[in-house]
Amino acid sequence: MSEVFEGYERQYCELSANLSKKCTAAVALTGEQKKQKLSDVRAGVEDAEALIRKMDLEARSLQPNVKAVLLAKLREYKSDLNNLKSEVKRIASGNLNAAARDELLESGMADTLTASADQRSRLMMTTERLNQSSDRIKDSRRTMLETEELGVSILQDLHSQRQALLHANNTLHGVDDNIGKSKKILTAISRRMSRNKWIIGTIIAILIIAIALVLYFKLAK
């Protein structure tokens, strides 16, 4: 998961908790003190909105699998921020009298704070589940990288074996060429020996004929 997103997330959670406390304190105030407190809350809401936008931009710049996880978190944070805005508007209405404020403190605010606490609890649970999903995605990615490295190693071994086979094949072709040349030389020698035999045989035959003729003429005289 992005460290930048996690930094924004921590800032938002701290700011959201602080704004909830200020809203609770503003209900019990009146006059200028209440206005000042609400002004601080509104400024904090603007900061929270800025953090939401930054988280959204950061999430959309990441890989699709991580992006989906972070956008799910953002939906929860946006819902929490909308609840805070509604609470600020309710407190700033200024139409509640003391009895209404007391009733709000005793019932409405209690319900709101309970709902906010429940929502934050759900947010924490959702964040934990999303973090677990992120961890599983990281493990899957690590396994994929290890598998890829193993595949690259196997391909390198196969390439080395292929080179060795090609070298052996070239060597065999060289031996085959040498055997072919030797065969041609032996064939030429054999033909030359056969030709020499015929020449020698012819010469011997001529000599025999010549000797026979010489003897014939001598005997005839």
Disulfide bonds with the S-S distance in Angstrom:
none
